[in-house]
Amino acid sequence: MGVIFGAAVVLAVAFIFAYFYPIYVGSNLTQDEWVARMWLGSRWI
């Protein structure tokens, strides 16, 4: 059971990293792509 949970966590982290990778490397994104990746919206401060 623990192995399955651990694998699920690792896969979730890998998926989220891949989703935000264009921001990490400074790729050009459209406005819609940028807004989709800003999960907290205007609540950063």
PQR file of N, CA, C, O and H, with PARSE charges and radii, in Angstrom:
ATOM      1  N   MET A   1       0.822  -1.188   0.000 -0.4000 1.5000
ATOM      2  CA  MET A   1       0.000   0.000   0.000 -0.0000 2.0000
ATOM      3  C   MET A   1       0.870   1.257   0.000  0.5500 1.7000
ATOM      4  O   MET A   1       0.581   2.217  -0.714 -0.5500 1.4000
ATOM      5  N   GLY A   2       1.925   1.247   0.796 -0.4000 1.5000
ATOM      6  CA  GLY A   2       2.814   2.396   0.856 -0.0000 2.0000
ATOM      7  C   GLY A   2       3.550   2.638  -0.448  0.5500 1.7000
ATOM      8  O   GLY A   2       3.815   3.783  -0.811 -0.5500 1.4000
ATOM      9  H   GLY A   2       2.159   0.467   1.376  0.4000 1.0000
ATOM     10  N   VAL A   3       3.882   1.560  -1.156 -0.4000 1.5000
ATOM     11  CA  VAL A   3       4.588   1.692  -2.433 -0.0000 2.0000
ATOM     12  C   VAL A   3       3.679   2.352  -3.463  0.5500 1.7000
ATOM     13  O   VAL A   3       4.131   3.184  -4.249 -0.5500 1.4000
ATOM     14  H   VAL A   3       3.666   0.630  -0.860  0.4000 1.0000
ATOM     15  N   ILE A   4       2.418   1.989  -3.463 -0.4000 1.5000
ATOM     16  CA  ILE A   4       1.467   2.572  -4.405 -0.0000 2.0000
ATOM     17  C   ILE A   4       1.294   4.066  -4.115  0.5500 1.7000
ATOM     18  O   ILE A   4       1.294   4.883  -5.036 -0.5500 1.4000
ATOM     19  H   ILE A   4       2.051   1.313  -2.825  0.4000 1.0000
ATOM     20  N   PHE A   5       1.148   4.418  -2.846 -0.4000 1.5000
ATOM     21  CA  PHE A   5       1.017   5.824  -2.464 -0.0000 2.0000
ATOM     22  C   PHE A   5       2.266   6.610  -2.841  0.5500 1.7000
ATOM     23  O   PHE A   5       2.174   7.713  -3.379 -0.5500 1.4000
ATOM     24  H   PHE A   5       1.149   3.754  -2.097  0.4000 1.0000
ATOM     25  N   GLY A   6       3.425   6.044  -2.559 -0.4000 1.5000
ATOM     26  CA  GLY A   6       4.685   6.712  -2.905 -0.0000 2.0000
ATOM     27  C   GLY A   6       4.825   6.921  -4.404  0.5500 1.7000
ATOM     28  O   GLY A   6       5.265   7.981  -4.849 -0.5500 1.4000
ATOM     29  H   GLY A   6       3.500   5.148  -2.122  0.4000 1.0000
ATOM     30  N   ALA A   7       4.456   5.921  -5.175 -0.4000 1.5000
ATOM     31  CA  ALA A   7       4.528   6.043  -6.630 -0.0000 2.0000
ATOM     32  C   ALA A   7       3.551   7.105  -7.133  0.5500 1.7000
ATOM     33  O   ALA A   7       3.870   7.856  -8.054 -0.5500 1.4000
ATOM     34  H   ALA A   7       4.099   5.060  -4.813  0.4000 1.0000
ATOM     35  N   ALA A   8       2.365   7.168  -6.531 -0.4000 1.5000
ATOM     36  CA  ALA A   8       1.381   8.173  -6.931 -0.0000 2.0000
ATOM     37  C   ALA A   8       1.899   9.578  -6.639  0.5500 1.7000
ATOM     38  O   ALA A   8       1.704  10.489  -7.443 -0.5500 1.4000
ATOM     39  H   ALA A   8       2.106   6.557  -5.783  0.4000 1.0000
ATOM     40  N   VAL A   9       2.550   9.757  -5.505 -0.4000 1.5000
ATOM     41  CA  VAL A   9       3.106  11.069  -5.156 -0.0000 2.0000
ATOM     42  C   VAL A   9       4.211  11.454  -6.129  0.5500 1.7000
ATOM     43  O   VAL A   9       4.265  12.594  -6.589 -0.5500 1.4000
ATOM     44  H   VAL A   9       2.708   9.017  -4.852  0.4000 1.0000
ATOM     45  N   VAL A  10       5.084  10.519  -6.442 -0.4000 1.5000
ATOM     46  CA  VAL A  10       6.180  10.797  -7.375 -0.0000 2.0000
ATOM     47  C   VAL A  10       5.626  11.149  -8.754  0.5500 1.7000
ATOM     48  O   VAL A  10       6.124  12.071  -9.401 -0.5500 1.4000
ATOM     49  H   VAL A  10       5.040   9.592  -6.069  0.4000 1.0000
ATOM     50  N   LEU A  11       4.615  10.435  -9.205 -0.4000 1.5000
ATOM     51  CA  LEU A  11       4.011  10.740 -10.501 -0.0000 2.0000
ATOM     52  C   LEU A  11       3.329  12.106 -10.495  0.5500 1.7000
ATOM     53  O   LEU A  11       3.404  12.840 -11.481 -0.5500 1.4000
ATOM     54  H   LEU A  11       4.210   9.686  -8.679  0.4000 1.0000
ATOM     55  N   ALA A  12       2.664  12.451  -9.395 -0.4000 1.5000
ATOM     56  CA  ALA A  12       2.016  13.752  -9.297 -0.0000 2.0000
ATOM     57  C   ALA A  12       3.051  14.875  -9.344  0.5500 1.7000
ATOM     58  O   ALA A  12       2.845  15.879 -10.026 -0.5500 1.4000
ATOM     59  H   ALA A  12       2.602  11.855  -8.594  0.4000 1.0000
ATOM     60  N   VAL A  13       4.149  14.712  -8.633 -0.4000 1.5000
ATOM     61  CA  VAL A  13       5.211  15.722  -8.629 -0.0000 2.0000
ATOM     62  C   VAL A  13       5.818  15.856 -10.026  0.5500 1.7000
ATOM     63  O   VAL A  13       6.083  16.968 -10.482 -0.5500 1.4000
ATOM     64  H   VAL A  13       4.316  13.896  -8.079  0.4000 1.0000
ATOM     65  N   ALA A  14       6.036  14.735 -10.702 -0.4000 1.5000
ATOM     66  CA  ALA A  14       6.595  14.773 -12.053 -0.0000 2.0000
ATOM     67  C   ALA A  14       5.644  15.472 -13.020  0.5500 1.7000
ATOM     68  O   ALA A  14       6.088  16.247 -13.867 -0.5500 1.4000
ATOM     69  H   ALA A  14       5.821  13.831 -10.331  0.4000 1.0000
ATOM     70  N   PHE A  15       4.348  15.209 -12.905 -0.4000 1.5000
ATOM     71  CA  PHE A  15       3.363  15.843 -13.771 -0.0000 2.0000
ATOM     72  C   PHE A  15       3.323  17.351 -13.540  0.5500 1.7000
ATOM     73  O   PHE A  15       3.292  18.128 -14.495 -0.5500 1.4000
ATOM     74  H   PHE A  15       3.987  14.579 -12.216  0.4000 1.0000
ATOM     75  N   ILE A  16       3.323  17.760 -12.283 -0.4000 1.5000
ATOM     76  CA  ILE A  16       3.273  19.186 -11.968 -0.0000 2.0000
ATOM     77  C   ILE A  16       4.553  19.885 -12.426  0.5500 1.7000
ATOM     78  O   ILE A  16       4.500  21.006 -12.931 -0.5500 1.4000
ATOM     79  H   ILE A  16       3.348  17.129 -11.508  0.4000 1.0000
ATOM     80  N   PHE A  17       5.691  19.235 -12.254 -0.4000 1.5000
ATOM     81  CA  PHE A  17       6.948  19.807 -12.736 -0.0000 2.0000
ATOM     82  C   PHE A  17       6.898  20.000 -14.250  0.5500 1.7000
ATOM     83  O   PHE A  17       7.297  21.049 -14.755 -0.5500 1.4000
ATOM     84  H   PHE A  17       5.734  18.324 -11.844  0.4000 1.0000
ATOM     85  N   ALA A  18       6.407  18.990 -14.975 -0.4000 1.5000
ATOM     86  CA  ALA A  18       6.324  19.092 -16.433 -0.0000 2.0000
ATOM     87  C   ALA A  18       5.353  20.196 -16.849  0.5500 1.7000
ATOM     88  O   ALA A  18       5.585  20.881 -17.846 -0.5500 1.4000
ATOM     89  H   ALA A  18       6.083  18.138 -14.565  0.4000 1.0000
ATOM     90  N   TYR A  19       4.278  20.370 -16.100 -0.4000 1.5000
ATOM     91  CA  TYR A  19       3.286  21.404 -16.415 -0.0000 2.0000
ATOM     92  C   TYR A  19       3.885  22.804 -16.257  0.5500 1.7000
ATOM     93  O   TYR A  19       3.600  23.689 -17.063 -0.5500 1.4000
ATOM     94  H   TYR A  19       4.090  19.814 -15.291  0.4000 1.0000
ATOM     95  N   PHE A  20       4.703  23.010 -15.238 -0.4000 1.5000
ATOM     96  CA  PHE A  20       5.296  24.322 -14.987 -0.0000 2.0000
ATOM     97  C   PHE A  20       6.672  24.496 -15.627  0.5500 1.7000
ATOM     98  O   PHE A  20       7.263  25.569 -15.505 -0.5500 1.4000
ATOM     99  H   PHE A  20       4.935  22.291 -14.583  0.4000 1.0000
ATOM    100  N   TYR A  21       7.192  23.493 -16.293 -0.4000 1.5000
ATOM    101  CA  TYR A  21       8.521  23.551 -16.897 -0.0000 2.0000
ATOM    102  C   TYR A  21       8.715  24.765 -17.819  0.5500 1.7000
ATOM    103  O   TYR A  21       9.775  25.388 -17.762 -0.5500 1.4000
ATOM    104  H   TYR A  21       6.712  22.621 -16.392  0.4000 1.0000
ATOM    105  N   PRO A  22       7.736  25.130 -18.667 -0.5600 1.5000
ATOM    106  CA  PRO A  22       7.951  26.311 -19.511  0.2800 2.0000
ATOM    107  C   PRO A  22       8.218  27.588 -18.711  0.5500 1.7000
ATOM    108  O   PRO A  22       8.947  28.462 -19.179 -0.5500 1.4000
ATOM    109  N   ILE A  23       7.651  27.705 -17.538 -0.4000 1.5000
ATOM    110  CA  ILE A  23       7.913  28.875 -16.696 -0.0000 2.0000
ATOM    111  C   ILE A  23       9.319  28.790 -16.108  0.5500 1.7000
ATOM    112  O   ILE A  23      10.022  29.797 -16.032 -0.5500 1.4000
ATOM    113  H   ILE A  23       7.059  26.994 -17.158  0.4000 1.0000
ATOM    114  N   TYR A  24       9.728  27.595 -15.695 -0.4000 1.5000
ATOM    115  CA  TYR A  24      11.057  27.419 -15.094 -0.0000 2.0000
ATOM    116  C   TYR A  24      12.171  27.803 -16.061  0.5500 1.7000
ATOM    117  O   TYR A  24      13.184  28.371 -15.651 -0.5500 1.4000
ATOM    118  H   TYR A  24       9.157  26.777 -15.757  0.4000 1.0000
ATOM    119  N   VAL A  25      11.987  27.494 -17.347 -0.4000 1.5000
ATOM    120  CA  VAL A  25      13.047  27.750 -18.325 -0.0000 2.0000
ATOM    121  C   VAL A  25      12.849  29.056 -19.085  0.5500 1.7000
ATOM    122  O   VAL A  25      13.680  29.412 -19.921 -0.5500 1.4000
ATOM    123  H   VAL A  25      11.164  27.033 -17.680  0.4000 1.0000
ATOM    124  N   GLY A  26      11.762  29.776 -18.810 -0.4000 1.5000
ATOM    125  CA  GLY A  26      11.539  31.074 -19.422 -0.0000 2.0000
ATOM    126  C   GLY A  26      11.049  31.018 -20.855  0.5500 1.7000
ATOM    127  O   GLY A  26      11.363  31.904 -21.649 -0.5500 1.4000
ATOM    128  H   GLY A  26      11.087  29.487 -18.131  0.4000 1.0000
ATOM    129  N   SER A  27      10.290  29.997 -21.199 -0.4000 1.5000
ATOM    130  CA  SER A  27       9.735  29.910 -22.550 -0.0000 2.0000
ATOM    131  C   SER A  27       8.650  30.959 -22.755  0.5500 1.7000
ATOM    132  O   SER A  27       8.022  31.425 -21.804 -0.5500 1.4000
ATOM    133  H   SER A  27      10.035  29.277 -20.554  0.4000 1.0000
ATOM    134  N   ASN A  28       8.447  31.314 -24.004 -0.4000 1.5000
ATOM    135  CA  ASN A  28       7.364  32.234 -24.331 -0.0000 2.0000
ATOM    136  C   ASN A  28       6.038  31.493 -24.225  0.5500 1.7000
ATOM    137  O   ASN A  28       5.868  30.420 -24.804 -0.5500 1.4000
ATOM    138  H   ASN A  28       8.957  30.936 -24.776  0.4000 1.0000
ATOM    139  N   LEU A  29       5.113  32.065 -23.491 -0.4000 1.5000
ATOM    140  CA  LEU A  29       3.788  31.483 -23.323 -0.0000 2.0000
ATOM    141  C   LEU A  29       2.739  32.485 -23.793  0.5500 1.7000
ATOM    142  O   LEU A  29       2.931  33.698 -23.716 -0.5500 1.4000
ATOM    143  H   LEU A  29       5.251  32.937 -23.021  0.4000 1.0000
ATOM    144  N   THR A  30       1.637  31.950 -24.275 -0.4000 1.5000
ATOM    145  CA  THR A  30       0.530  32.845 -24.592 -0.0000 2.0000
ATOM    146  C   THR A  30      -0.100  33.302 -23.276  0.5500 1.7000
ATOM    147  O   THR A  30       0.171  32.734 -22.218 -0.5500 1.4000
ATOM    148  H   THR A  30       1.481  30.964 -24.337  0.4000 1.0000
ATOM    149  N   GLN A  31      -0.931  34.318 -23.353 -0.4000 1.5000
ATOM    150  CA  GLN A  31      -1.592  34.826 -22.148 -0.0000 2.0000
ATOM    151  C   GLN A  31      -2.444  33.736 -21.503  0.5500 1.7000
ATOM    152  O   GLN A  31      -2.450  33.599 -20.280 -0.5500 1.4000
ATOM    153  H   GLN A  31      -1.152  34.779 -24.213  0.4000 1.0000
ATOM    154  N   ASP A  32      -3.162  32.961 -22.314 -0.4000 1.5000
ATOM    155  CA  ASP A  32      -4.010  31.895 -21.772 -0.0000 2.0000
ATOM    156  C   ASP A  32      -3.182  30.816 -21.076  0.5500 1.7000
ATOM    157  O   ASP A  32      -3.576  30.315 -20.022 -0.5500 1.4000
ATOM    158  H   ASP A  32      -3.158  33.072 -23.308  0.4000 1.0000
ATOM    159  N   GLU A  33      -2.034  30.456 -21.661 -0.4000 1.5000
ATOM    160  CA  GLU A  33      -1.167  29.459 -21.026 -0.0000 2.0000
ATOM    161  C   GLU A  33      -0.616  29.982 -19.712  0.5500 1.7000
ATOM    162  O   GLU A  33      -0.521  29.238 -18.735 -0.5500 1.4000
ATOM    163  H   GLU A  33      -1.714  30.863 -22.516  0.4000 1.0000
ATOM    164  N   TRP A  34      -0.251  31.257 -19.683 -0.4000 1.5000
ATOM    165  CA  TRP A  34       0.288  31.854 -18.459 -0.0000 2.0000
ATOM    166  C   TRP A  34      -0.767  31.870 -17.355  0.5500 1.7000
ATOM    167  O   TRP A  34      -0.493  31.477 -16.221 -0.5500 1.4000
ATOM    168  H   TRP A  34      -0.328  31.860 -20.476  0.4000 1.0000
ATOM    169  N   VAL A  35      -1.972  32.325 -17.690 -0.4000 1.5000
ATOM    170  CA  VAL A  35      -3.047  32.416 -16.708 -0.0000 2.0000
ATOM    171  C   VAL A  35      -3.411  31.023 -16.183  0.5500 1.7000
ATOM    172  O   VAL A  35      -3.724  30.875 -15.001 -0.5500 1.4000
ATOM    173  H   VAL A  35      -2.196  32.644 -18.611  0.4000 1.0000
ATOM    174  N   ALA A  36      -3.375  30.014 -17.034 -0.4000 1.5000
ATOM    175  CA  ALA A  36      -3.690  28.650 -16.605 -0.0000 2.0000
ATOM    176  C   ALA A  36      -2.696  28.141 -15.562  0.5500 1.7000
ATOM    177  O   ALA A  36      -3.052  27.322 -14.715 -0.5500 1.4000
ATOM    178  H   ALA A  36      -3.121  30.133 -17.994  0.4000 1.0000
ATOM    179  N   ARG A  37      -1.470  28.615 -15.619 -0.4000 1.5000
ATOM    180  CA  ARG A  37      -0.439  28.150 -14.682 -0.0000 2.0000
ATOM    181  C   ARG A  37      -0.376  28.986 -13.407  0.5500 1.7000
ATOM    182  O   ARG A  37       0.329  28.611 -12.470 -0.5500 1.4000
ATOM    183  H   ARG A  37      -1.181  29.280 -16.307  0.4000 1.0000
ATOM    184  N   MET A  38      -1.079  30.086 -13.350 -0.4000 1.5000
ATOM    185  CA  MET A  38      -1.115  30.935 -12.151 -0.0000 2.0000
ATOM    186  C   MET A  38      -2.267  30.477 -11.261  0.5500 1.7000
ATOM    187  O   MET A  38      -3.338  31.083 -11.270 -0.5500 1.4000
ATOM    188  H   MET A  38      -1.651  30.390 -14.111  0.4000 1.0000
ATOM    189  N   TRP A  39      -2.053  29.421 -10.503 -0.4000 1.5000
ATOM    190  CA  TRP A  39      -3.099  28.769  -9.726 -0.0000 2.0000
ATOM    191  C   TRP A  39      -3.619  29.659  -8.608  0.5500 1.7000
ATOM    192  O   TRP A  39      -4.788  29.545  -8.242 -0.5500 1.4000
ATOM    193  H   TRP A  39      -1.182  28.929 -10.496  0.4000 1.0000
ATOM    194  N   LEU A  40      -2.810  30.526  -8.062 -0.4000 1.5000
ATOM    195  CA  LEU A  40      -3.263  31.364  -6.954 -0.0000 2.0000
ATOM    196  C   LEU A  40      -3.881  32.670  -7.429  0.5500 1.7000
ATOM    197  O   LEU A  40      -4.400  33.433  -6.615 -0.5500 1.4000
ATOM    198  H   LEU A  40      -1.860  30.619  -8.359  0.4000 1.0000
ATOM    199  N   GLY A  41      -3.836  32.940  -8.717 -0.4000 1.5000
ATOM    200  CA  GLY A  41      -4.447  34.153  -9.251 -0.0000 2.0000
ATOM    201  C   GLY A  41      -3.851  35.405  -8.635  0.5500 1.7000
ATOM    202  O   GLY A  41      -2.635  35.590  -8.662 -0.5500 1.4000
ATOM    203  H   GLY A  41      -3.413  32.320  -9.378  0.4000 1.0000
ATOM    204  N   SER A  42      -4.691  36.265  -8.081 -0.4000 1.5000
ATOM    205  CA  SER A  42      -4.208  37.521  -7.504 -0.0000 2.0000
ATOM    206  C   SER A  42      -3.913  37.389  -6.019  0.5500 1.7000
ATOM    207  O   SER A  42      -3.699  38.397  -5.345 -0.5500 1.4000
ATOM    208  H   SER A  42      -5.680  36.115  -8.059  0.4000 1.0000
ATOM    209  N   ARG A  43      -3.898  36.183  -5.500 -0.4000 1.5000
ATOM    210  CA  ARG A  43      -3.682  35.978  -4.051 -0.0000 2.0000
ATOM    211  C   ARG A  43      -2.213  35.738  -3.707  0.5500 1.7000
ATOM    212  O   ARG A  43      -1.934  35.081  -2.704 -0.5500 1.4000
ATOM    213  H   ARG A  43      -4.072  35.364  -6.048  0.4000 1.0000
ATOM    214  N   TRP A  44      -1.270  36.241  -4.493 -0.4000 1.5000
ATOM    215  CA  TRP A  44       0.144  36.036  -4.212 -0.0000 2.0000
ATOM    216  C   TRP A  44       0.608  36.841  -3.009  0.5500 1.7000
ATOM    217  O   TRP A  44       1.543  36.441  -2.315 -0.5500 1.4000
ATOM    218  H   TRP A  44      -1.496  36.775  -5.307  0.4000 1.0000
ATOM    219  N   ILE A  45      -0.033  37.962  -2.760 -0.4000 1.5000
ATOM    220  CA  ILE A  45       0.404  38.827  -1.657 -0.0000 2.0000
ATOM    221  C   ILE A  45      -0.575  38.698  -0.511  0.5500 1.7000
ATOM    222  O   ILE A  45      -0.401  39.340   0.524 -0.5500 1.4000
ATOM    223  H   ILE A  45      -0.792  38.287  -3.323  0.4000 1.0000
TER
END
